[in-house]
Amino acid sequence: MEGRHGKRKEKAGSPELLKARQEEETALLRDYSKLKDSLKQITDSKKKDSDALKTTALIIQLNPGYYSVWNLRRTILHEGFLQNTNEETTQGIFNEEIKFVDEILKQNPKSYCAWNHRRWCVEQMGRGSSWEDELAMTDKILKDDPRNYHGWDYRRHIIRQLDLQNQSPTEEALQRLQSELEFTTLKIKEDPSNYSAWHSRSKLINELAENMAEKDKKAMIDSEFDLVKDVVYKNPDNQSAWLYNLGLIGREEPSISIIGASVISFHPLEVVVAFDQNVKLRNPFTVSTMLDHNVVPLEGEWKATGSDSSLGYIWIFQQVSGSVYGPTVEIVIFANDVYGVKAGSKLGSPAVCFEVETGEQDFGVISGRLNQLVVGKNLMIDVTKRLGPVSNPDGTLEAIREPEVKHVVTSLTTSTSLQDRRVVLEREIAVARELMGVEPDCKWPIQVLTTLLLELRKTISLHSAEARIIDDECIGLLEKLITLDPLRQERYEDRRTQLVFDRETLHLLKDAKRSHGMEFADEQPRDLDLSMRGLTHIPISSYLMHLHTLDLDSNAITSTRFLRNLLNVRRVNLANNLIERLEGLQHAPSLEFLSLENNLIATWEDVFSGFVFWHEGKLGRMGAQVKVLLGLNPVIENEGGEYVLEHRWEDVGEVGVDIQWISEEARLAAETHATVVSGTRRVSINVILDGTH
């Protein structure tokens, strides 16, 4: 039987051997317990003598991961044995300590604590330390176990220390890096799946590239691609090599897009700004209006939708009650005003200004009328402290030419040229396709091909035919991966969901390249049918902000939290999904009809949780009424039937919610046959119309 790293596992042994091992472990536990008692006495008495040091050694030998004992050992050495000693004595103490660490590493070569203690010892030795000797030590460690991550990490630390200690000139430092690169090449040839060697190599080539001319760097990177190609052609399932390959290619830096702004309420004024990902605010966005030809800042507060008002896709500005505003409102947002929860994501434009109309009092007309007026580096920061004169008589900001947006990629192949980026991607896509032809059921070429195609998609127009072709191919690849790699099925389904959602909501956005940001189309539809699409979630719920009707019937959606961002939605069909709990309903102020039939809602608490804020009168705009269909959910049987649930809901009180526990199909059938069931009184006395809203 093969164990980790290809080493053979030992058999459990005979019953007699097992019994002997159990007796030995019992004795060790007894000794360990006594040593811990001694350790407490040492700690309490603050002893720093030989007995204290010996006790820590015995405990560490039994438990090398006891970090606080290692800390205590360092304290004993530093405050006891190393006080008032000469250089020769100090050197001798640390030499003995390193021998002790060597013994521990023989038992447990991957002990974080032991490696940390060794580093401390060598650094404390000062002039007497020899990093060259330590480098030789890692040679031996990595010969015994070439995948020992701690050995590789310590080796990189040694290289850094040699450069600092010797104050090496650049040429000598580069030679040392080149020598280390050759060392990783040797280890990779010995074991092409050695992830630790590939990881160390990635660090080295980044350091080497910093001091190379562009021509030399390109030659080195091309050589690295050739190395990976040679490895994966011999073993297409080599995960380590493929990951290294993706690291060479890099990825486009994530950016935040402000996709639109609009008015959602007039008294008091409420303005909404929608993003394409969850963001937090560093600084409140400036909101101003024009009154008597003067720019007047509006007082108010920005809050995100949902229970956590400091994070969200949708941010709402609510004006202080009683304040006046003009026919238009300006919102100015700077790049440093927001930051995304995705690592490294930032606003794609230096600054954005939206102007929304407030003079149109017909909410249905104004909803969706969006206009991005200005994108410019020199946009004035605060309308109350303008940095320059207002050019236009009415005080609006002057339109500034949009600066050139560079295509920023986090890799050694970084280029501001989209064409250069496409050349690299298309070349590596061809490699992955070729390997798929050789090994059609090998998952790694398929995964890498999917990732590369999605990176290629970021370089083209959202509405182009090429983008559509890429989406269709990636969806097919992910569906194949679901079959080939069922253990990671949920990951592939979520990625597939993102692509399907992007494709089905494309008409909601203007035609634009992703690197330039996304924006709502000027005309927003009222209805959207996403039924039977195999969706596991709603990836970017802010896209759906203007919808009135949303059909999500027969998908695999597990949460209703996305509803908190659907500020205008009236009717939602979530029947035949995988929802277990109602969430986000308290932040859907326009909701009137919600079908949740045939889901997985199992308990009364899972129902009631969605309406707590309704009951407490904390529902955004008041006066909302909603009809909810919950037939064919386990909660009905689990809680004692629909009549029990109806009475339980009555106990909560009138909250403007009409919940029907019986299925809509059964209700219609009953009405057709004029069947009258006694005791079917509903909770709400409000009349809910089933017509189009």
C-alpha positions as CSV (number, residue, x, y, z in Angstrom):
1,M,0.0,0.0,0.0
2,E,1.3,3.4,-1.0
3,G,1.3,6.2,1.5
4,R,1.9,9.9,1.2
5,H,4.8,10.9,-1.2
6,G,5.0,7.3,-2.5
7,K,6.3,5.8,0.7
8,R,5.1,2.4,1.7
9,K,2.8,2.2,4.7
10,E,3.5,-0.4,7.4
11,K,0.9,-3.0,8.2
12,A,-0.8,-2.8,11.5
13,G,0.8,-5.9,12.8
14,S,-0.3,-8.8,15.0
15,P,-2.6,-8.5,18.0
16,E,0.5,-9.0,20.3
17,L,2.3,-6.2,18.6
18,L,-0.8,-3.9,18.9
19,K,-1.0,-4.8,22.6
20,A,2.7,-3.9,23.2
21,R,2.2,-0.6,21.4
22,Q,-0.8,0.3,23.5
23,E,1.1,-0.5,26.7
24,E,4.0,1.6,25.5
25,E,1.7,4.5,24.7
26,T,0.1,4.2,28.1
27,A,3.5,4.5,29.8
28,L,4.4,7.5,27.6
29,L,1.2,9.2,28.6
30,R,1.9,8.6,32.2
31,D,5.5,10.0,31.9
32,Y,4.2,13.0,29.9
33,S,1.6,13.8,32.6
34,K,4.4,13.8,35.2
35,L,6.6,16.0,33.1
36,K,3.7,18.5,32.6
37,D,3.4,18.7,36.4
38,S,7.1,19.4,36.6
39,L,6.7,22.0,33.9
40,K,4.1,23.9,35.9
41,Q,6.5,23.9,38.9
42,I,9.2,25.4,36.7
43,T,6.9,28.0,35.3
44,D,5.7,29.0,38.8
45,S,9.1,29.1,40.3
46,K,10.7,30.8,37.2
47,K,13.6,28.4,37.4
48,K,16.2,28.7,34.6
49,D,18.7,26.0,35.5
50,S,19.8,22.7,33.9
51,D,16.8,20.8,35.4
52,A,14.4,23.2,33.8
53,L,16.1,22.9,30.4
54,K,16.2,19.1,30.7
55,T,12.4,19.0,31.5
56,T,11.6,21.1,28.4
57,A,13.8,18.8,26.3
58,L,12.0,15.7,27.6
59,I,8.5,17.2,26.9
60,I,9.6,18.3,23.4
61,Q,10.9,14.8,22.6
62,L,7.4,13.5,23.4
63,N,5.5,16.4,21.8
64,P,7.5,18.4,19.3
65,G,4.5,20.6,18.5
66,Y,4.2,22.0,22.1
67,Y,4.9,25.6,21.0
68,S,4.8,27.2,24.5
69,V,7.5,24.8,25.8
70,W,9.8,25.9,22.9
71,N,9.1,29.5,24.0
72,L,9.9,28.6,27.6
73,R,13.1,26.9,26.5
74,R,14.2,30.0,24.6
75,T,13.5,32.1,27.7
76,I,15.6,29.7,29.9
77,L,18.5,29.9,27.5
78,H,18.3,33.7,27.0
79,E,17.7,34.8,30.6
80,G,19.7,31.9,32.3
81,F,22.5,30.2,30.3
82,L,23.4,33.1,28.0
83,Q,23.7,35.7,30.7
84,N,27.3,37.1,31.1
85,T,28.9,34.5,28.9
86,N,31.8,35.0,26.5
87,E,31.6,34.4,22.8
88,E,33.2,30.9,23.0
89,T,30.7,29.7,25.6
90,T,27.7,31.2,23.8
91,Q,28.9,29.5,20.6
92,G,29.1,26.2,22.5
93,I,25.6,26.6,23.9
94,F,24.0,27.2,20.5
95,N,25.9,24.4,18.9
96,E,24.5,22.0,21.5
97,E,21.0,23.5,20.9
98,I,21.3,22.9,17.2
99,K,22.3,19.3,17.8
100,F,19.1,19.0,19.9
101,V,17.0,20.4,17.1
102,D,18.7,18.0,14.7
103,E,17.5,15.1,16.9
104,I,13.9,16.5,16.9
105,L,13.9,17.0,13.1
106,K,15.0,13.3,12.7
107,Q,11.8,12.4,14.6
108,N,9.6,15.0,13.0
109,P,11.2,16.7,10.0
110,K,8.0,18.8,9.5
111,S,7.8,20.3,12.9
112,Y,7.0,24.1,12.6
113,C,8.3,24.6,16.2
114,A,11.7,22.9,15.6
115,W,12.4,24.8,12.4
116,N,11.5,28.1,14.1
117,H,13.8,27.3,17.0
118,R,16.6,26.4,14.7
119,R,16.2,29.7,12.8
120,W,16.3,31.6,16.2
121,C,19.5,29.8,17.3
122,V,21.4,30.5,14.1
123,E,20.3,34.2,14.1
124,Q,21.3,34.5,17.8
125,M,24.8,33.1,17.1
126,G,25.7,36.2,15.2
127,R,29.2,36.2,13.8
128,G,29.7,32.6,14.8
129,S,26.8,31.4,12.7
130,S,27.4,29.8,9.3
131,W,24.6,30.0,6.8
132,E,26.7,28.0,4.4
133,D,26.6,25.1,6.8
134,E,22.8,25.5,7.1
135,L,22.5,25.4,3.3
136,A,24.3,22.1,3.3
137,M,22.0,20.9,6.0
138,T,18.9,21.6,3.8
139,D,20.6,19.6,1.0
140,K,20.5,16.6,3.3
141,I,17.0,17.2,4.5
142,L,15.7,17.7,0.9
143,K,17.5,14.6,-0.2
144,D,15.7,12.5,2.4
145,D,12.4,14.2,1.7
146,P,12.4,16.4,-1.5
147,R,8.9,17.6,-0.7
148,N,9.6,18.9,2.8
149,Y,8.0,22.4,2.6
150,H,9.7,23.5,5.8
151,G,13.1,22.6,4.4
152,W,12.4,24.6,1.2
153,D,11.2,27.6,3.2
154,Y,14.2,27.5,5.4
155,R,16.5,27.2,2.4
156,R,14.9,30.4,0.9
157,H,15.5,32.1,4.2
158,I,19.2,31.1,4.1
159,I,19.6,32.6,0.7
160,R,18.2,35.9,1.9
161,Q,20.5,35.8,5.0
162,L,23.6,35.1,2.8
163,D,22.8,38.2,0.7
164,L,22.4,40.3,3.8
165,Q,25.3,38.9,5.8
166,N,27.9,39.0,3.0
167,Q,26.5,42.3,1.6
168,S,26.9,40.5,-1.8
169,P,27.2,42.6,-4.9
170,T,24.3,42.2,-7.4
171,E,26.3,39.8,-9.6
172,E,27.1,37.4,-6.8
173,A,23.5,37.5,-5.6
174,L,22.2,36.7,-9.1
175,Q,24.6,33.8,-9.4
176,R,23.3,32.4,-6.1
177,L,19.7,32.7,-7.4
178,Q,20.7,31.0,-10.6
179,S,22.3,28.2,-8.7
180,E,19.2,27.8,-6.6
181,L,17.1,27.7,-9.8
182,E,19.3,24.8,-11.1
183,F,18.8,23.1,-7.7
184,T,15.0,23.2,-8.2
185,T,15.5,21.9,-11.8
186,L,17.3,18.9,-10.4
187,K,14.6,18.2,-7.8
188,I,11.8,18.6,-10.4
189,K,13.6,16.1,-12.7
190,E,13.8,13.7,-9.8
191,D,10.1,14.2,-9.0
192,P,8.0,16.3,-11.5
193,S,5.1,16.4,-9.0
194,N,7.2,18.1,-6.3
195,Y,5.0,21.1,-5.6
196,S,7.4,22.5,-3.1
197,A,10.2,22.6,-5.7
198,W,7.9,24.3,-8.3
199,H,6.8,26.8,-5.6
200,S,10.4,27.7,-4.7
201,R,11.1,28.0,-8.4
202,S,8.3,30.5,-8.8
203,K,9.9,32.7,-6.1
204,L,13.3,32.5,-7.7
205,I,12.3,33.5,-11.3
206,N,10.4,36.5,-9.9
207,E,13.6,37.6,-8.1
208,L,15.7,37.0,-11.2
209,A,13.3,38.8,-13.5
210,E,13.6,42.0,-11.4
211,N,17.2,42.5,-12.6
212,M,16.8,41.4,-16.2
213,A,16.4,43.3,-19.4
214,E,13.1,42.7,-21.1
215,K,14.7,40.6,-23.8
216,D,16.4,38.3,-21.3
217,K,13.3,38.1,-19.1
218,K,11.2,37.0,-22.1
219,A,13.8,34.3,-23.0
220,M,13.7,33.0,-19.4
221,I,9.9,32.9,-19.3
222,D,9.8,31.1,-22.7
223,S,12.2,28.5,-21.3
224,E,9.9,28.1,-18.3
225,F,6.9,27.4,-20.5
226,D,9.0,24.8,-22.4
227,L,9.9,23.1,-19.1
228,V,6.3,22.9,-18.1
229,K,5.3,21.7,-21.5
230,D,7.9,18.9,-21.4
231,V,6.6,17.8,-18.0
232,V,2.8,17.8,-18.7
233,Y,3.3,16.0,-22.0
234,K,4.8,13.2,-20.1
235,N,2.2,13.4,-17.4
236,P,-0.9,15.4,-18.2
237,D,-2.3,14.9,-14.7
238,N,0.7,16.6,-13.1
239,Q,-1.2,19.2,-10.9
240,S,2.0,20.9,-9.7
241,A,3.3,21.7,-13.2
242,W,-0.1,23.0,-14.3
243,L,-0.4,25.3,-11.3
244,Y,3.1,26.6,-12.1
245,N,2.0,27.2,-15.7
246,L,-1.0,29.2,-14.5
247,G,1.3,31.2,-12.3
248,L,3.5,32.1,-15.3
249,I,0.4,33.2,-17.3
250,G,-1.0,35.1,-14.3
251,R,-4.5,36.6,-14.2
252,E,-6.1,40.0,-14.8
253,E,-6.2,42.0,-11.7
254,P,-9.8,42.1,-10.4
255,S,-11.5,45.4,-10.7
256,I,-14.7,46.9,-9.3
257,S,-17.3,48.3,-11.6
258,I,-20.0,50.8,-10.7
259,I,-22.8,49.6,-12.9
260,G,-25.3,52.3,-12.2
261,A,-27.2,54.7,-10.0
262,S,-30.8,55.7,-9.7
263,V,-33.5,57.1,-7.4
264,I,-35.6,54.6,-5.5
265,S,-37.6,57.0,-3.2
266,F,-38.4,60.7,-3.2
267,H,-39.6,61.5,0.4
268,P,-37.1,61.3,1.8
269,L,-34.7,61.1,-1.2
270,E,-33.0,57.8,-1.5
271,V,-30.4,57.2,-4.1
272,V,-28.9,53.8,-4.9
273,V,-25.5,52.9,-6.3
274,A,-24.9,49.4,-7.7
275,F,-21.6,47.5,-7.9
276,D,-20.7,44.3,-9.6
277,Q,-19.3,42.8,-6.3
278,N,-19.5,43.2,-2.6
279,V,-17.7,46.4,-1.5
280,K,-17.0,48.4,1.6
281,L,-16.7,52.2,1.9
282,R,-13.6,53.9,3.0
283,N,-15.1,57.4,2.5
284,P,-18.8,58.3,2.0
285,F,-19.6,59.2,-1.6
286,T,-20.3,62.9,-2.2
287,V,-23.9,63.7,-3.0
288,S,-24.9,67.2,-4.1
289,T,-27.7,69.0,-5.9
290,M,-28.3,72.3,-7.7
291,L,-30.3,74.9,-5.9
292,D,-30.5,78.5,-7.2
293,H,-27.5,77.8,-9.5
294,N,-25.4,76.8,-6.5
295,V,-24.0,73.4,-5.7
296,V,-25.4,72.2,-2.4
297,P,-24.2,69.1,-0.6
298,L,-26.9,66.8,0.7
299,E,-26.7,65.5,4.2
300,G,-27.5,61.8,4.7
301,E,-26.1,58.3,5.4
302,W,-24.9,55.5,3.1
303,K,-25.9,52.0,4.0
304,A,-25.6,48.7,2.2
305,T,-28.6,46.5,1.8
306,G,-28.8,43.4,4.0
307,S,-28.2,42.7,7.7
308,D,-24.6,43.9,7.5
309,S,-25.0,47.5,6.4
310,S,-21.2,48.0,5.9
311,L,-20.8,45.5,3.1
312,G,-22.9,45.0,-0.1
313,Y,-23.5,45.1,-3.8
314,I,-26.0,47.8,-3.4
315,W,-25.4,51.0,-1.4
316,I,-28.3,53.4,-0.6
317,F,-28.0,57.1,0.4
318,Q,-30.9,58.3,2.5
319,Q,-31.2,62.0,2.8
320,V,-31.9,63.7,6.1
321,S,-35.6,64.1,6.4
322,G,-36.9,67.5,5.5
323,S,-34.0,68.6,3.3
324,V,-34.8,70.0,-0.1
325,Y,-33.1,69.0,-3.4
326,G,-33.2,70.1,-7.0
327,P,-34.2,68.4,-10.3
328,T,-30.9,66.4,-10.4
329,V,-28.5,64.9,-8.0
330,E,-24.8,64.2,-8.6
331,I,-22.9,61.3,-7.0
332,V,-19.1,61.5,-7.1
333,I,-17.1,58.3,-6.3
334,F,-13.3,58.1,-6.3
335,A,-11.2,54.9,-6.5
336,N,-10.0,55.2,-2.9
337,D,-13.5,55.5,-1.6
338,V,-14.3,51.8,-2.0
339,Y,-12.5,48.5,-1.7
340,G,-13.8,45.0,-2.7
341,V,-13.8,41.8,-0.6
342,K,-12.0,40.1,-3.5
343,A,-8.3,40.2,-2.9
344,G,-6.7,43.1,-4.7
345,S,-9.9,44.4,-6.3
346,K,-10.2,48.1,-6.8
347,L,-12.3,50.6,-8.7
348,G,-11.5,50.3,-12.4
349,S,-11.7,54.0,-13.1
350,P,-9.9,56.8,-11.2
351,A,-13.3,58.5,-10.5
352,V,-16.9,58.2,-11.6
353,C,-19.7,60.7,-11.5
354,F,-23.4,59.9,-11.9
355,E,-26.2,62.3,-12.4
356,V,-29.7,61.1,-11.6
357,E,-33.0,62.9,-12.2
358,T,-35.3,63.6,-9.3
359,G,-37.8,65.8,-11.1
360,E,-39.6,62.8,-12.6
361,Q,-42.0,61.8,-9.9
362,D,-43.1,58.6,-11.7
363,F,-41.1,55.9,-10.0
364,G,-41.8,53.4,-12.8
365,V,-40.4,55.8,-15.4
366,I,-37.2,56.9,-13.5
367,S,-36.2,53.5,-12.4
368,G,-33.5,52.3,-14.7
369,R,-32.7,55.7,-16.2
370,L,-28.9,55.8,-15.7
371,N,-26.2,58.0,-17.1
372,Q,-22.5,57.8,-16.5
373,L,-21.4,61.4,-17.3
374,V,-17.8,61.7,-16.3
375,V,-14.8,59.4,-15.9
376,G,-11.6,61.3,-15.4
377,K,-8.4,61.5,-13.4
378,N,-8.8,65.1,-12.5
379,L,-12.3,65.0,-11.2
380,M,-12.9,67.4,-8.4
381,I,-13.1,65.5,-5.1
382,D,-15.7,67.2,-3.0
383,V,-18.4,69.6,-4.3
384,T,-18.2,71.5,-1.1
385,K,-14.4,72.0,-1.6
386,R,-13.9,72.3,-5.4
387,L,-10.3,72.3,-6.5
388,G,-11.0,74.3,-9.6
389,P,-13.6,76.6,-11.2
390,V,-16.9,75.1,-12.4
391,S,-16.8,75.3,-16.2
392,N,-20.5,75.0,-16.9
393,P,-23.0,77.8,-15.9
394,D,-25.3,75.3,-14.2
395,G,-22.4,74.0,-12.0
396,T,-22.2,70.5,-13.4
397,L,-18.8,68.9,-13.7
398,E,-17.0,69.3,-17.0
399,A,-16.7,66.1,-19.0
400,I,-13.1,64.9,-19.0
401,R,-11.6,62.5,-21.6
402,E,-11.4,59.0,-20.3
403,P,-7.8,58.1,-19.6
404,E,-6.3,55.1,-21.3
405,V,-7.0,52.0,-19.3
406,K,-4.0,49.5,-19.1
407,H,-4.5,45.8,-19.1
408,V,-2.9,44.9,-15.8
409,V,-1.9,41.3,-15.2
410,T,-0.3,39.8,-12.2
411,S,2.5,37.7,-13.7
412,L,5.9,37.8,-15.3
413,T,4.2,38.1,-18.7
414,T,2.7,41.4,-17.7
415,S,2.1,43.7,-20.6
416,T,-0.1,46.8,-21.1
417,S,-0.9,45.4,-24.6
418,L,-4.0,43.3,-25.0
419,Q,-2.5,41.8,-28.1
420,D,0.5,40.6,-26.2
421,R,-1.7,39.1,-23.6
422,R,-3.8,37.3,-26.2
423,V,-0.7,35.8,-27.9
424,V,0.4,34.2,-24.6
425,L,-3.1,32.9,-23.8
426,E,-3.8,31.6,-27.3
427,R,-0.5,29.7,-27.4
428,E,-1.1,28.0,-24.0
429,I,-4.7,27.3,-24.9
430,A,-3.4,25.4,-27.9
431,V,-1.2,23.3,-25.6
432,A,-4.1,22.5,-23.3
433,R,-6.3,21.5,-26.3
434,E,-3.6,19.2,-27.7
435,L,-3.2,17.4,-24.4
436,M,-7.0,17.1,-24.1
437,G,-6.9,15.3,-27.5
438,V,-4.3,12.9,-26.1
439,E,-6.0,12.4,-22.7
440,P,-9.6,13.3,-23.1
441,D,-10.6,12.2,-19.6
442,C,-7.7,13.8,-17.7
443,K,-9.2,16.6,-15.6
444,W,-6.2,19.0,-15.4
445,P,-5.9,20.0,-19.0
446,I,-9.6,20.6,-19.0
447,Q,-9.4,22.8,-15.9
448,V,-6.5,24.8,-17.2
449,L,-8.2,25.2,-20.6
450,T,-11.3,26.6,-18.9
451,T,-9.2,29.0,-16.8
452,L,-7.3,30.2,-19.9
453,L,-10.4,30.7,-22.0
454,L,-11.9,32.8,-19.2
455,E,-8.8,34.9,-19.1
456,L,-9.0,35.3,-22.9
457,R,-12.7,36.4,-22.5
458,K,-11.6,39.3,-20.3
459,T,-9.7,40.8,-23.2
460,I,-12.7,41.1,-25.6
461,S,-16.1,42.9,-25.8
462,L,-18.8,41.4,-23.6
463,H,-21.3,41.3,-26.5
464,S,-18.9,39.9,-29.1
465,A,-19.5,36.6,-30.9
466,E,-16.2,35.4,-29.6
467,A,-17.3,35.9,-26.0
468,R,-20.4,33.9,-26.7
469,I,-18.4,31.0,-28.2
470,I,-16.0,31.0,-25.2
471,D,-18.9,31.0,-22.8
472,D,-20.5,28.0,-24.5
473,E,-17.2,26.1,-24.6
474,C,-16.4,26.7,-21.0
475,I,-19.9,25.6,-19.9
476,G,-19.4,22.4,-21.8
477,L,-15.9,21.9,-20.2
478,L,-17.3,22.4,-16.7
479,E,-20.1,20.0,-17.3
480,K,-17.5,17.4,-18.4
481,L,-15.5,18.1,-15.2
482,I,-18.6,17.5,-13.1
483,T,-18.7,14.0,-14.6
484,L,-15.0,13.4,-14.3
485,D,-14.4,14.8,-10.9
486,P,-17.6,14.4,-8.8
487,L,-15.7,15.2,-5.5
488,R,-15.4,18.8,-6.7
489,Q,-18.8,18.9,-8.3
490,E,-20.0,21.9,-6.3
491,R,-17.0,24.0,-7.4
492,Y,-17.6,23.3,-11.0
493,E,-21.3,23.9,-10.7
494,D,-20.7,27.3,-9.2
495,R,-18.3,28.3,-12.0
496,R,-20.8,27.0,-14.6
497,T,-23.5,29.1,-12.8
498,Q,-21.4,32.2,-13.2
499,L,-21.0,31.7,-16.9
500,V,-24.7,30.9,-17.5
501,F,-25.8,33.9,-15.4
502,D,-23.4,36.2,-17.3
503,R,-24.8,34.9,-20.6
504,E,-28.4,35.2,-19.6
505,T,-28.0,38.7,-18.2
506,L,-25.8,40.2,-20.9
507,H,-28.6,42.3,-22.3
508,L,-28.8,44.1,-19.0
509,L,-25.3,45.7,-19.6
510,K,-23.9,48.0,-22.2
511,D,-21.4,46.6,-24.7
512,A,-18.0,47.2,-23.1
513,K,-14.7,45.5,-22.3
514,R,-14.4,44.2,-18.8
515,S,-11.1,46.1,-18.3
516,H,-13.1,49.3,-18.8
517,G,-15.8,48.4,-16.3
518,M,-19.4,47.5,-16.8
519,E,-22.5,49.6,-16.8
520,F,-26.3,49.1,-17.0
521,A,-27.9,49.3,-20.4
522,D,-30.1,52.4,-20.7
523,E,-33.2,50.3,-21.2
524,Q,-33.8,47.8,-18.5
525,P,-36.4,45.0,-19.0
526,R,-39.1,44.4,-16.4
527,D,-39.2,40.6,-16.6
528,L,-36.5,37.9,-16.7
529,D,-36.9,34.1,-17.1
530,L,-34.0,32.1,-15.6
531,S,-35.9,29.0,-15.0
532,M,-34.3,25.5,-15.6
533,R,-30.8,26.9,-16.1
534,G,-29.1,24.7,-13.5
535,L,-28.1,27.8,-11.4
536,T,-26.7,27.1,-7.9
537,H,-26.8,30.7,-6.8
538,I,-27.2,34.3,-8.1
539,P,-23.6,35.4,-8.6
540,I,-24.2,39.2,-9.1
541,S,-27.6,40.1,-7.7
542,S,-27.1,43.8,-8.4
543,Y,-27.6,43.1,-12.1
544,L,-31.2,42.3,-11.3
545,M,-31.9,45.5,-9.4
546,H,-34.4,46.9,-11.9
547,L,-36.5,43.8,-12.5
548,H,-40.2,43.6,-11.5
549,T,-40.6,39.8,-12.2
550,L,-38.0,37.1,-11.9
551,D,-38.6,33.4,-12.7
552,L,-36.0,31.0,-11.1
553,D,-38.2,27.9,-11.2
554,S,-36.4,24.5,-11.3
555,N,-32.8,25.4,-10.6
556,A,-30.5,24.3,-7.7
557,I,-30.5,27.6,-5.7
558,T,-29.9,27.1,-2.0
559,S,-30.3,30.6,-0.6
560,T,-32.8,33.6,-0.8
561,R,-30.2,36.1,0.5
562,F,-29.9,37.6,-3.0
563,L,-33.4,39.0,-2.7
564,R,-32.1,41.9,-0.5
565,N,-30.6,43.5,-3.6
566,L,-33.7,43.3,-5.8
567,L,-35.1,46.6,-4.8
568,N,-37.8,46.8,-7.4
569,V,-38.8,43.2,-7.7
570,R,-42.6,42.4,-7.3
571,R,-42.8,38.7,-8.2
572,V,-40.3,36.0,-7.7
573,N,-40.7,32.3,-8.5
574,L,-38.2,30.1,-6.6
575,A,-40.3,26.9,-6.8
576,N,-38.4,23.6,-7.2
577,N,-35.1,24.6,-5.8
578,L,-32.9,23.6,-2.8
579,I,-33.7,26.4,-0.3
580,E,-33.7,25.5,3.4
581,R,-34.2,28.8,5.0
582,L,-35.8,32.2,4.2
583,E,-33.4,35.1,4.3
584,G,-33.1,38.5,2.8
585,L,-36.9,39.1,2.5
586,Q,-36.9,41.9,5.0
587,H,-34.8,44.0,2.6
588,A,-37.0,43.5,-0.5
589,P,-39.4,46.4,-0.1
590,S,-41.3,46.0,-3.3
591,L,-41.9,42.2,-3.0
592,E,-45.6,41.2,-3.5
593,F,-45.5,37.5,-4.6
594,L,-43.0,34.8,-3.7
595,S,-43.3,31.1,-4.7
596,L,-41.1,28.7,-2.7
597,E,-43.0,25.6,-3.4
598,N,-41.2,22.2,-3.4
599,N,-38.0,23.3,-1.6
600,L,-36.3,22.0,1.5
601,I,-37.7,24.3,4.2
602,A,-38.0,22.0,7.2
603,T,-38.8,24.0,10.3
604,W,-41.0,26.8,11.5
605,E,-37.9,28.8,12.5
606,D,-36.6,28.6,8.9
607,V,-39.8,30.2,7.7
608,F,-40.2,32.8,10.5
609,S,-36.5,34.0,10.1
610,G,-37.4,35.6,6.8
611,F,-40.1,37.8,8.3
612,V,-38.6,38.9,11.7
613,F,-38.0,42.4,10.4
614,W,-41.4,42.6,8.9
615,H,-43.0,41.8,12.3
616,E,-40.8,44.3,14.0
617,G,-41.7,47.1,11.6
618,K,-38.2,47.4,10.1
619,L,-39.0,46.7,6.5
620,G,-37.5,49.5,4.4
621,R,-40.5,51.2,2.8
622,M,-43.5,50.4,4.9
623,G,-46.9,49.1,3.8
624,A,-45.6,46.1,1.8
625,Q,-47.8,43.1,1.4
626,V,-46.6,39.8,0.2
627,K,-48.1,36.4,-0.7
628,V,-45.9,33.5,-0.1
629,L,-46.5,29.9,-1.4
630,L,-44.8,27.3,0.8
631,G,-46.6,24.1,-0.3
632,L,-44.7,20.8,-0.7
633,N,-42.0,21.8,1.8
634,P,-41.0,19.3,4.6
635,V,-42.0,22.0,7.2
636,I,-45.7,21.1,6.7
637,E,-45.3,17.5,7.9
638,N,-42.5,18.2,10.4
639,E,-44.6,20.8,12.2
640,G,-47.9,19.0,12.3
641,G,-49.6,20.1,9.1
642,E,-50.7,23.3,7.4
643,Y,-53.4,24.1,9.9
644,V,-51.0,24.0,12.8
645,L,-48.7,26.3,10.9
646,E,-51.5,28.7,10.1
647,H,-52.4,29.1,13.8
648,R,-48.7,29.5,14.7
649,W,-48.4,32.3,12.2
650,E,-51.5,33.9,13.6
651,D,-49.8,34.0,17.0
652,V,-47.0,36.2,15.5
653,G,-49.5,38.9,14.5
654,E,-50.6,40.7,11.4
655,V,-47.5,41.6,9.4
656,G,-48.9,41.9,5.9
657,V,-47.8,38.4,4.9
658,D,-50.2,35.9,3.4
659,I,-48.6,32.4,3.6
660,Q,-50.3,29.6,1.8
661,W,-49.1,26.2,3.1
662,I,-51.1,24.1,0.7
663,S,-49.6,23.9,-2.8
664,E,-50.9,26.2,-5.5
665,E,-51.8,23.3,-7.7
666,A,-53.8,21.7,-4.9
667,R,-55.5,25.0,-4.2
668,L,-56.5,25.5,-7.8
669,A,-57.8,21.9,-8.1
670,A,-59.8,22.5,-5.0
671,E,-61.3,25.7,-6.3
672,T,-62.1,24.0,-9.6
673,H,-64.1,21.3,-7.9
674,A,-65.7,23.8,-5.5
675,T,-64.2,21.9,-2.6
676,V,-64.7,23.8,0.7
677,V,-62.3,22.9,3.5
678,S,-63.2,24.1,7.0
679,G,-60.6,26.1,8.9
680,T,-58.6,27.4,5.9
681,R,-58.6,31.0,7.1
682,R,-55.4,32.7,6.1
683,V,-53.2,35.0,8.1
684,S,-53.4,38.2,6.3
685,I,-56.6,40.1,5.8
686,N,-55.0,42.1,2.9
687,V,-56.2,41.2,-0.6
688,I,-53.3,40.2,-2.9
689,L,-54.0,40.4,-6.6
690,D,-52.5,37.7,-8.8
691,G,-52.5,39.9,-11.9
692,T,-49.5,41.6,-13.5
693,H,-48.0,44.4,-11.4
